[in-house]
């Protein structure tokens, strides 16, 4: 089993930055591809970013390309999402997720989910 705990959410003005963190426990992180999803009020949960076990391959949804960066530190069992140039439409609960392959995460297939952290971007 893997437990995922997100942190780093909060309220920020449009154009600002936030860094989300995801702490993993219960299993060696290097065996899991990791990703971030988000769910805005009244909308379905959507894929945001994924990173392969080695960190070499990364995927992003088009709406965040060039603004968000996913990274990982397997030794520390941590995954990060650096969010820059934030927009009001980025407002959502952000979830950390883990699974066997980054490409599968991109399709929404995850074995493990965190509880989520709220990100609110004011205009």
Backbone bond lengths (Angstrom), bond angles and torsions (degrees), N, CA, C in turn:
res aa  C-N    CA-C-N  psi(-1)  N-CA   C-N-CA  omega(-1)  CA-C   N-CA-C  phi
1 X - - - 1.461 - - 1.514 110.99 -
2 X 1.314 115.36 152.56 1.451 122.37 178.93 1.519 108.38 -129.10
3 X 1.312 116.01 133.82 1.453 121.11 173.57 1.526 108.33 -109.49
4 X 1.316 115.47 133.88 1.464 121.58 -179.27 1.521 109.02 -121.60
5 X 1.324 116.26 129.88 1.459 121.19 -179.46 1.516 109.20 -128.39
6 X 1.320 115.91 119.05 1.466 121.50 -180.00 1.525 110.90 -90.56
7 X 1.313 115.04 153.72 1.455 121.87 173.73 1.518 108.56 -154.24
8 X 1.339 115.64 167.59 1.454 120.03 174.94 1.520 115.15 102.98
9 X 1.319 117.41 -3.64 1.453 118.99 178.00 1.524 111.20 -71.38
10 X 1.328 116.04 171.56 1.446 120.03 178.78 1.505 111.62 164.30
11 X 1.328 115.07 -166.12 1.458 122.80 179.85 1.523 109.40 -103.88
12 X 1.318 116.50 130.49 1.467 120.92 -178.88 1.523 108.42 -143.62
13 X 1.309 116.11 151.30 1.454 120.40 176.74 1.524 110.82 -78.58
14 X 1.309 115.27 154.89 1.464 120.28 176.60 1.534 109.48 -55.42
15 X 1.326 115.15 137.63 1.454 120.94 -176.86 1.517 113.83 92.12
16 X 1.319 116.22 -11.69 1.454 120.79 -179.52 1.520 113.37 -83.53
17 X 1.332 114.70 -174.23 1.463 121.13 -176.70 1.524 111.07 -131.43
18 X 1.315 114.40 152.54 1.456 122.43 171.44 1.526 108.06 -143.55
19 X 1.317 115.05 151.80 1.464 119.89 174.89 1.516 108.47 -122.34
20 X 1.304 116.42 115.28 1.454 121.31 176.60 1.526 109.77 -89.10
21 X 1.317 115.28 144.00 1.460 121.05 177.13 1.522 109.58 -123.12
22 X 1.314 115.27 148.94 1.456 121.13 176.87 1.528 107.31 -132.51
23 X 1.321 116.07 117.90 1.462 121.80 178.78 1.524 109.03 -98.44
24 X 1.322 115.48 127.77 1.461 120.90 -179.27 1.520 110.31 -108.41
25 X 1.312 115.66 143.11 1.458 120.32 175.96 1.516 109.48 -142.87
26 X 1.311 116.31 157.45 1.456 121.39 174.74 1.508 114.92 99.01
27 X 1.316 118.15 -11.48 1.461 120.41 -177.43 1.521 108.37 -162.67
28 X 1.329 116.68 150.84 1.458 119.84 177.23 1.518 110.85 -61.93
29 X 1.327 116.78 120.41 1.457 120.78 -174.89 1.520 112.30 -63.06
30 X 1.325 116.77 -30.36 1.461 119.95 -174.69 1.527 112.95 -65.03
31 X 1.319 118.82 -10.96 1.462 121.41 178.96 1.529 112.05 -91.88
32 X 1.317 116.90 -1.90 1.460 120.97 -176.74 1.517 112.48 -118.92
33 X 1.318 116.55 135.44 1.455 120.01 162.88 1.524 106.63 -74.64
34 X 1.329 115.90 147.62 1.463 119.64 -176.09 1.516 110.28 -127.42
35 X 1.318 114.90 155.72 1.453 118.31 -179.03 1.516 112.59 -155.01
36 X 1.319 113.37 172.46 1.460 121.40 175.82 1.526 108.57 -126.90
37 X 1.323 114.99 138.90 1.452 123.13 175.23 1.519 107.60 -126.96
38 X 1.319 115.83 166.43 1.456 118.85 175.72 1.532 110.02 -146.02
39 X 1.325 114.24 154.71 1.452 120.26 178.09 1.514 109.27 -137.96
40 X 1.311 115.39 116.43 1.458 121.67 177.34 1.522 109.01 -88.99
41 X 1.335 117.50 158.17 1.472 120.60 -179.99 1.522 111.64 -56.03
42 X 1.323 115.90 129.21 1.451 120.71 177.80 1.511 115.26 77.23
43 X 1.333 116.87 5.18 1.468 120.15 -178.92 1.518 110.58 -122.11
44 X 1.328 114.75 162.86 1.452 119.64 176.69 1.527 110.28 -77.09
45 X 1.318 114.84 156.92 1.463 119.32 176.12 1.526 108.89 -66.68
46 X 1.340 116.32 136.82 1.454 120.46 -178.08 1.526 111.08 -127.06
47 X 1.308 114.54 150.00 1.463 121.94 175.90 1.528 109.95 -67.81
48 X 1.328 115.99 140.16 1.463 121.40 176.77 1.532 111.16 -115.61
49 X 1.335 116.44 -53.33 1.469 120.11 -176.04 1.517 109.81 -158.60
50 X 1.328 115.82 153.73 1.459 121.39 175.98 1.511 109.38 -144.92
51 X 1.332 115.35 153.10 1.463 121.06 -179.58 1.525 107.94 -137.96
52 X 1.324 115.87 139.50 1.457 120.96 -178.58 1.521 110.71 -71.59
53 X 1.325 116.24 171.09 1.461 120.89 -178.10 1.525 111.66 -58.34
54 X 1.318 116.85 -37.33 1.465 120.70 -178.54 1.518 112.74 -84.32
55 X 1.319 116.60 -16.55 1.458 120.51 -176.51 1.516 113.92 89.21
56 X 1.329 116.82 -1.82 1.464 119.92 -175.69 1.535 111.51 -75.71
57 X 1.315 116.68 -40.96 1.464 120.99 -176.94 1.521 110.50 -100.75
58 X 1.322 115.13 132.23 1.467 120.61 -179.91 1.519 108.85 -134.34
59 X 1.310 116.03 142.69 1.457 122.69 176.22 1.522 108.99 -124.07
60 X 1.327 115.65 146.61 1.465 121.31 177.25 1.529 109.26 -138.46
61 X 1.319 115.23 147.58 1.456 118.86 169.18 1.524 107.34 -71.12
62 X 1.315 116.90 147.37 1.469 120.35 -173.62 1.529 112.60 -55.73
63 X 1.312 117.70 -35.69 1.466 120.74 -173.72 1.528 113.53 -68.02
64 X 1.330 118.31 -14.17 1.471 119.71 -179.32 1.525 112.95 -115.98
65 X 1.315 117.44 -2.67 1.472 120.16 -179.39 1.515 110.36 -59.42
66 X 1.324 115.70 133.09 1.453 121.07 -178.80 1.522 113.78 86.54
67 X 1.326 117.36 -10.76 1.476 120.75 179.91 1.529 112.07 -116.58
68 X 1.319 117.17 -34.27 1.464 121.75 -177.84 1.531 109.55 -109.48
69 X 1.335 115.35 147.82 1.457 120.99 176.02 1.520 109.93 -135.71
70 X 1.311 116.39 124.70 1.457 121.36 176.12 1.520 108.92 -97.01
71 X 1.339 115.27 141.05 1.455 120.03 178.54 1.528 108.91 -148.45
72 X 1.315 115.32 169.57 1.465 118.88 -179.19 1.514 110.24 -148.35
73 X 1.331 115.69 154.22 1.457 123.38 174.92 1.528 105.47 -131.31
74 X 1.322 116.04 97.00 1.466 119.69 -174.46 1.529 112.22 -64.94
75 X 1.304 117.02 -33.35 1.469 119.92 -179.91 1.527 111.13 -64.84
76 X 1.314 115.95 -36.55 1.466 120.54 179.66 1.523 112.18 -91.48
77 X 1.322 117.37 -4.32 1.465 122.24 -177.38 1.528 110.86 58.07
78 X 1.319 115.04 46.27 1.459 120.25 -177.44 1.530 110.44 -127.73
79 X 1.324 114.44 146.57 1.458 122.03 173.60 1.526 106.59 -128.51
80 X 1.318 116.60 143.01 1.452 120.97 -175.14 1.528 111.04 -128.00
81 X 1.317 114.67 153.56 1.462 120.74 170.45 1.526 106.99 -132.91
82 X 1.318 115.80 105.63 1.464 121.33 175.64 1.514 107.64 -85.14
83 X 1.321 116.02 122.70 1.465 121.35 -176.64 1.520 108.50 -118.68
84 X 1.302 116.31 115.03 1.460 123.03 179.55 1.530 110.04 -116.15
85 X 1.318 115.29 163.33 1.469 121.17 179.01 1.525 110.66 49.58
86 X 1.304 115.62 48.82 1.464 120.47 -175.60 1.520 111.43 -65.61
87 X 1.329 114.55 146.90 1.454 122.24 -179.21 1.542 108.77 -122.04
88 X 1.316 117.65 156.62 1.469 119.08 177.44 1.527 113.04 -55.36
89 X 1.313 117.18 -31.75 1.468 119.82 -179.86 1.524 113.02 -72.93
90 X 1.323 117.95 -5.37 1.467 121.31 173.31 1.527 111.50 -83.35
91 X 1.324 116.91 -6.35 1.461 120.78 179.56 1.523 110.65 -61.12
92 X 1.331 116.20 124.53 1.462 121.12 -176.92 1.522 108.92 -178.40
93 X 1.319 115.04 170.70 1.460 120.52 166.29 1.527 106.54 -88.23
94 X 1.315 116.29 127.89 1.460 121.85 -177.44 1.527 109.47 -103.84
95 X 1.336 114.46 131.62 1.452 121.36 -177.42 1.519 111.30 -117.21
96 X 1.299 115.50 138.14 1.455 122.78 171.59 1.525 108.14 -88.22
97 X 1.336 116.71 143.42 1.460 120.31 -177.29 1.526 109.95 -143.38
98 X 1.324 115.99 153.47 1.459 120.43 179.06 1.508 111.76 -139.38
99 X 1.341 116.50 144.62 1.455 121.78 179.96 1.513 110.55 -161.64
100 X 1.318 116.99 -179.96 1.464 119.85 -175.55 1.526 115.02 -70.68
101 X 1.336 118.28 -30.47 1.466 120.35 -175.97 1.528 111.98 -138.43
102 X 1.318 116.34 139.33 1.464 120.75 179.98 1.524 110.87 -63.66
103 X 1.311 117.58 -36.68 1.458 120.18 -179.49 1.527 111.19 -65.70
104 X 1.316 116.95 -34.05 1.472 120.37 176.36 1.520 110.90 -69.88
105 X 1.321 116.80 -38.58 1.469 120.08 176.68 1.521 109.48 -59.58
106 X 1.290 116.63 -40.63 1.458 120.57 -179.33 1.531 111.02 -58.89
107 X 1.313 116.88 -27.03 1.458 121.86 178.00 1.515 112.59 -91.35
108 X 1.329 116.38 3.30 1.461 120.29 176.27 1.503 115.19 93.38
109 X 1.340 116.60 7.27 1.457 120.43 -177.77 1.513 110.14 -95.22
110 X 1.328 115.89 107.26 1.455 121.08 -179.05 1.517 110.44 -130.93
111 X 1.323 115.97 142.41 1.461 120.91 177.38 1.523 111.74 -85.83
112 X 1.330 116.16 -28.16 1.465 120.81 -173.97 1.523 110.12 -132.94
113 X 1.329 114.08 143.66 1.473 121.33 179.55 1.514 110.11 -135.18
114 X 1.343 114.45 144.43 1.450 119.49 170.56 1.521 110.07 -87.15
115 X 1.320 116.09 -178.03 1.468 121.47 -177.96 1.523 112.51 -86.05
116 X 1.304 117.58 -17.93 1.453 121.10 176.90 1.516 113.43 100.39
117 X 1.338 114.71 154.06 1.458 122.00 175.36 1.528 107.73 -136.94
118 X 1.326 116.04 137.29 1.464 121.15 -174.99 1.522 111.09 -82.29
119 X 1.322 115.10 131.81 1.458 122.33 172.77 1.524 107.41 -120.17
120 X 1.320 115.86 124.33 1.463 120.94 179.20 1.514 108.87 -124.83
121 X 1.317 116.13 124.80 1.452 122.19 -179.29 1.522 108.15 -113.67
122 X 1.308 116.37 117.73 1.453 121.07 -178.77 1.528 110.28 -92.84
123 X 1.324 114.85 148.14 1.479 119.61 -178.44 1.517 111.38 -89.90
